[in-house]
Amino acid sequence: MNVDISTQSKKIIYILVSFFMSAIYIGTYLSIPNEILRDRPNYIFYAANYESILKNRLMEAFFFNEPLFIYINKFLNIFLNPEEIPLFFVFFNASILMFFLIRKSQSLLFFLLGLTLIVFVPYVFQAQMVALRQSLATSFFMLAYFYFKDDWKILLISFLCSFIHSVFFIITVFYFFNFIVLKNKSFETKMLINSLIMLFLSLFFYIVTSYFGMRQSEVYQDMELNVGGGAFLLYLGIFLLLYTQRRKYNNNQFVLIMGGVLLFLAGYFFGPLSARLFNTFFPFLILFLVSRQTYLNLFIMCLLSIVYAYLYFDGGFNDVLLYHHGSFSDFFSHIQWFF
């Protein structure tokens, strides 16, 4: 009886603390004004001018330029003004991610470490604050992945998410090969095929996107490739550590997160595509780490937390802001608190 009461008390404390921390996280992100964040003006423009954008896209490569996202903006305009629509995306995406973090975490410690990664790792906070379109597609894919048991249904949702953000065309191909075509093949075979596909896509990315008339062709061509190799070594080490556990965790979620890490590594030195893909895969990596209470997962989360906390306080927000902030307190002075 005492054991049951103790277990129940811990569960109640976990639920209360996790919901409270989640509310603070979501409320803080809603409090960051549109005016200081990169790409927010574009989302407001989408929301305010969806009709003209839709008309222009109909004359171009319509299906390869995220038409479903335009229709979502059209629907939300019924209830919200254009300035509120990006905030709705922030609320929806953050709520979905926190819901799964609460549900998957095996303890309060693992929940707090997962939340730390969500706050500090740029592949997550950049997606949550700036890349709202991709985060929206990722949220729908995450719901399908954890609630649908049929790989064909998940594949269909992934394909539909391609019309919210075009990166899901690649993720759909990834899912099709790993969980349909190569479903019964060995883990090593899947990883080899993933590497070859990513190398091909990275090398011929601009040619493929230009051929299909995708907007990313011009967007990514204007981006400078600035890689120092630190992230490559960090995630190569994490991949090798997790690889030692492949016989223990060789299930769909393990293949998904390991494939995502490998796509990042394979395309790391060839362009921005691998980092963009990692925006979708990294939340799944966090959910995998918090869902298994092992010393290895604890070590990986602590390592990532230390590395990215240092980078975060050393100016990690600059890439998502419209201005260069001199300090962490300088950034927070611009927040218009939602509470």
N, C-alpha and C positions, 0 to 999 in steps of 0.2 A: 504493500500500500504506500509506504514512504517513497519507494522508487517511482511509483506511478505519479505521485504528487510532485516529486522533484522533476520528473520528465515533463509533466504538464506545465509546471511553473516556468521551466526553461523555454518551452515552446511559446508560452504567452509573452515572456520577456522578449524573445526573438521577434515575434510578430509586431509587438509594440515599437521596439527600437528600429526594426527594419522599415516599418511604415513611416515612422517619424523621420528617419534619415532620407527616405525616398521623397517625402513631401518637401523637405528642405532642398534636396537636389533639383527636383522639378521646379519648385518655386524660384530658386536662384536662376535657373536657365531662362525661365519666363521673364525674369526681371532685367535681363540684359537687353537694352534697347536695340531696335533694328538699325538705328543710325550709326552704331559703331562697329557693326559686323559686316565682314565681306560677303558679298553675294545677296544680302538681304534686299537691297534695292531691286535686284533682278527678280526676286520672288514676288515682291510687291508689284513690280511691273507686269509679271505674269498674271497675277490676280486681278489687276485693274484692266488689262488689255487682252484678256483671253480670247475674245472674239476675233480681233485683228490677227493675233498670233495663229489662231486656228485656221483662219482664212489663208494666211501665208504658207502655213505648213501643208495645207491641202494641195498647193501648187508645187510642193517639193517632195522629198522622200518622206511621206506622211508617217508611215508605220515605223520608220527607224528614228524618229525624232520625238519620242515620248508623248504620243497623243493622249494617252489615258491621264497623264498628269494635268494636261490642259482641261480635260473634262472634269477632273476632281476640283480644280480651281473654279470652274464654272458652277459646279454644284455648291461649293462652299460660299460663293458670292451671294447665295440666297440668304444666308444666315449671318455672314461676317463681312466687315469692310476689308479692303485689300491689305491694310496695315496689320490686321488681326490674323489673317490667314497663315503667314509664316509662324506666328506664335502658336496657332492651333497645331501645326505640324510638329513643333518643338514639344508641345504637351503630349501629343499622341505617341511620338517616337520614344520620348523619355519614359512615358508610362508603360509602354510595352516592354521596354528593356528592363525597367525596375521590377515589373511584375514577374518576369522570368528569373531575374536575379534572386528575388525573394523566394520564389518557388524552388529553384534549383540548389540554393546554398545549403550545405550540410550543417553549418553552425553559424553563430553570430560572427565569429572571427573570419570565417571564409566569406560571409556576406560583406563585411567591412573591407576586406582585401579586394573583393570584386568591385565594390563601389569606388575604392581608391583607383583601381585601374580604369574604370569608366571615366573618372574625373581627370586623371593625369595623362593617359595614353592618347596621343594626338589622333590616332586612327579612329578613336571613339568620340572624343570631344569635338574634333573638327567635323565629324559626320553629324553629331547631335546639334551643333550650333550653326553650321554653314552649309554642309551638303545635305540639305533637308530632303531633297528629291530622292537621293539614293537611300537615305535613312528611312524614308517612307516605304520604299520598295522593300528594303531589308526587314522592316517591321511586319509587312504582310507575308513575306517569305518565312520569317521566323514563326509566325502563328501557324502557317501551313506545315512547316517542318515538325513542330512539336505536337501538333494535334492530328495530322493526317498520318495514317499508317501505310498508305499506298504510295509507292514511289512515283507512279504515273500521275497521281493527283498533285503531289508536291512539284513534279516537273511542270505540270500545267500552270500552277500558280507562279512558278519561277518565270515561265514564258510570258505570262500576263504582266508580271513585274517589269519585264523588258520595255513595256510601253509606258512605264513610270520613269524608269532610268535605264538607259541603253546598256549599261554595264551588265545587266542581267541577261543579255543575249549570251555573253561569255559564261556566266554562272550557269545558265541553262545547259549549255554545251558541256560544261564541267559535270553537272549533275547527271546528264544523260549518259555520259561515258562511264562514270564511276558507279552509278546505282542502277543502270539499265543494261548497257552493253557489257560492262566488265564486272557485273554484280558478283559472279562466282569466281572471278580471277583473284590471284593473290594480292596482298597489300602492296608488295614491291612492284608488281605489274601495273597496278593502278597509279602509283606514284611516278613510275617511268613515263607512262602515257601523259600524265598531267604535266610533267616537265617539258616534254616534247611539244605539246599543244601550246603551252605558255611561251616557250621560246619562239615558236612560229608566229603567234599573235603579237608578241612584243616586237619582233623584227619587221613584220609586215602590217603593223597596226594602222599606220597612216594611209597605207594603200587601201586596206579593207574599208576603213571608215570613209575615205573619200569616194570609193566605188559605190557605197550604199547611201551616200549623201548625208551622213550623220554629222551633227553639229560638233561632236567631239574632235573631228578631224582638225578644225581650225583652232578650237580651244586648247587642245593639248600641244599643237605645234608651237603655240606662243609661250608655252611653259618651259622654263629652264630646268634641265636635269641637274640637280645638285645632290649628289650622294657621296658620302664619305666612307661608307663601308661598315660603320659601327652597327647600324641596325641589321645589316646582313649577317655579321658575326654573331650578334645577340640571338637572332632567330634561327640561325643555323645550329647554335648550341642547344636551343630549346627543342628544335626538331629532333636532334640526335638524342636528347634526354628522353623525350616522349617515345621515340622509336624503340627504345629498349623495353617499353611497356606494350608493344604492338600485339603480342599474343594475349595479353590480359584485357586489352580494351579494343580489340579488332571488331568494332561494330560500326554502324553507319555514322554516328556522331564523331567517332575517332577518325574515320576516313575523311569526313568533311573538314574537320579542323586541320588535320595533317596535310590534306590536299591544299587547303587555303594557304597554309604556311609555305608549302612548296611552290605554289604559284607565285607568292611574294618573292621567294628566293630566286626562282628561275628568271623572273623578269626584272629583278632589282636594278641591274646596271643598264637596262635597255630603254627605259622610259618611265613615265608616270603611271602607266596602266596598272602595274603590280600594286602600288600603294593605294590606288583607287579601289581595286578589288579587295584589298585588306580591310578597308572601311566596313565592308560587309562581313568578312570572315572573322574579324577580331572579336566582335561580341559573342560569337559562338565559341571561340577559344576561352573567353572569360567564363561562360556558362559551363563549359566542360571542366575547367579547373576548379570551380567552386562546388561542383556536384560530386566530386570524389575527394574525400578527406584523407589524403595521403601526404607523406612528408615531401615527396617529389613535387606535387602540386603546390604545397605550401611554399617550398623553396622557390619555384618558378614565379609565383605571385609576389613574393617578397622581393625577389630580384628585379622584376619588372617595375614594382612600385618604387623602389629606391632609384632606379635609373631614370624613370620618367618623372618622378617628383622633382628631382634635381633639374631636369631639362625644363619642366613646367615653370618652376619658380625662377628659372634663368631666362625667361622670355618666351616660353612655349606658346603663349597666346598670340604673339605677333602675327603669325601666319593667318589667323582668322579675323584679324581686326582691320579696320580702315585707317588706323593710326598706329604709330609705334609707341607703346607704353614703356615708360622708364622703369617701372617697378610693379610688383604685384598689387600694392595698395593703390597705385595710380589707376590700374584697370578697374578695381572695385569702386573707385570714386565715381565712375561713370554709370554704375548700376542704379536703375530706378526701381527700388525694391517692390516687388509684386505684393509682398505681405502687407 
